[in-house]
Amino acid sequence: MSLHMFLGIGLALSLLFPTNSVNAPSSVQLIHSTNHSSYASYEKTFTMDPNNGEDAHLWIENTSKSNLYMKITVGNNTPLEVPIDKGTQKKVNLAVGRTTDFKVYVFSSTGHKVDITISARQF
């Protein structure tokens, strides 16, 4: 079998059987790594679609000089409030079974500057 014939058969097979024929969920960046430094709170909304994976990680680092709080609202439910001590990091695991809206709200209860790094990824 000649090299040209061998390459031609390989090309034909690759067209018949594409490597991406399985639609596996890929990682989706819900919140790109963001630095927020302001006296104003941080707020971000995003929608999770189960076609992009059923799990997500929300990561936050508090580099403020005081403790902060993060409220996570799922759909229209009552927000879950998570304390974040100064100088610490938190990772919150999120799960979704159907397309759902999320809201993240980070604030200082004492009026101190909100200084954070935050990101979220669905997989």
C-alpha positions as CSV (number, residue, x, y, z in Angstrom):
1,M,0.0,0.0,0.0
2,S,1.5,3.3,-1.0
3,L,1.9,6.2,1.5
4,H,-0.6,8.4,-0.5
5,M,-3.2,5.6,-0.4
6,F,-2.6,5.1,3.4
7,L,-2.9,8.8,4.1
8,G,-6.1,9.0,1.9
9,I,-7.7,6.2,3.9
10,G,-6.7,7.8,7.2
11,L,-8.2,11.2,6.1
12,A,-11.5,9.5,4.9
13,L,-11.8,7.6,8.2
14,S,-11.2,10.8,10.2
15,L,-14.0,12.5,8.3
16,L,-16.4,9.5,9.0
17,F,-15.5,9.3,12.7
18,P,-14.8,12.8,14.0
19,T,-13.0,12.9,17.3
20,N,-15.5,15.2,18.9
21,S,-18.5,13.0,18.2
22,V,-19.2,12.6,21.9
23,N,-20.7,15.7,23.5
24,A,-19.0,15.7,26.9
25,P,-19.6,18.7,29.1
26,S,-16.6,21.1,29.1
27,S,-15.6,23.5,31.8
28,V,-17.4,26.9,31.7
29,Q,-16.0,30.0,33.4
30,L,-19.0,31.6,35.2
31,I,-17.0,34.3,36.8
32,H,-13.6,35.0,35.3
33,S,-10.9,35.6,38.0
34,T,-11.7,39.1,39.1
35,N,-10.1,41.5,41.6
36,H,-12.6,43.8,43.3
37,S,-11.3,46.6,45.6
38,S,-14.0,49.1,46.6
39,Y,-16.2,50.4,49.4
40,A,-19.1,49.2,47.2
41,S,-20.2,45.6,47.4
42,Y,-19.5,43.1,44.7
43,E,-22.4,41.6,42.8
44,K,-22.5,39.1,40.0
45,T,-25.3,37.0,38.5
46,F,-24.9,34.0,36.2
47,T,-26.9,31.1,34.9
48,M,-25.9,27.5,35.2
49,D,-27.0,25.1,32.5
50,P,-26.8,21.4,33.3
51,N,-25.6,20.8,29.7
52,N,-22.3,22.4,30.9
53,G,-22.0,20.1,33.9
54,E,-23.8,19.6,37.1
55,D,-21.2,21.0,39.5
56,A,-19.5,24.3,40.0
57,H,-16.9,25.8,42.3
58,L,-17.1,29.3,43.5
59,W,-13.8,30.5,45.0
60,I,-13.2,33.7,46.9
61,E,-10.2,35.2,48.7
62,N,-10.7,38.0,51.3
63,T,-7.7,40.3,51.3
64,S,-9.7,43.0,53.1
65,K,-8.7,44.3,56.6
66,S,-12.0,43.0,58.0
67,N,-14.4,40.1,57.7
68,L,-16.7,40.0,54.8
69,Y,-20.0,38.2,54.0
70,M,-21.1,36.5,50.8
71,K,-24.8,35.9,50.0
72,I,-25.5,33.2,47.4
73,T,-29.0,33.2,46.0
74,V,-30.2,30.2,43.9
75,G,-33.2,31.0,41.8
76,N,-35.8,32.8,44.0
77,N,-34.7,31.0,47.2
78,T,-33.6,32.7,50.4
79,P,-29.9,33.6,50.1
80,L,-27.3,31.5,51.9
81,E,-24.9,33.8,53.8
82,V,-21.3,32.7,54.1
83,P,-18.9,34.5,56.4
84,I,-15.3,35.0,55.0
85,D,-12.8,35.9,57.6
86,K,-10.1,38.4,56.7
87,G,-7.0,36.9,55.1
88,T,-8.8,33.6,54.3
89,Q,-10.1,31.8,51.2
90,K,-13.4,29.9,50.7
91,K,-14.5,27.4,48.1
92,V,-18.3,26.9,47.8
93,N,-19.5,23.9,45.8
94,L,-22.7,24.5,43.7
95,A,-24.8,21.9,42.0
96,V,-27.5,22.2,39.4
97,G,-30.1,19.8,38.0
98,R,-31.9,22.2,35.7
99,T,-31.1,25.7,34.2
100,T,-30.8,27.9,37.3
101,D,-29.9,31.6,38.0
102,F,-27.4,32.3,40.7
103,K,-26.5,35.6,42.3
104,V,-23.4,36.3,44.4
105,Y,-23.3,39.4,46.6
106,V,-20.2,40.1,48.7
107,F,-20.3,42.9,51.3
108,S,-18.8,44.4,54.5
109,S,-21.2,44.7,57.4
110,T,-19.0,47.4,59.0
111,G,-18.4,49.7,56.0
112,H,-14.8,48.6,55.5
113,K,-13.4,48.3,52.0
114,V,-14.3,45.1,50.1
115,D,-11.0,43.7,48.7
116,I,-11.4,40.3,47.1
117,T,-10.4,38.0,44.3
118,I,-13.3,35.8,43.1
119,S,-13.9,33.2,40.3
120,A,-16.4,30.5,39.5
121,R,-16.2,27.5,37.1
122,Q,-18.8,25.0,36.1
123,F,-17.9,21.5,35.0
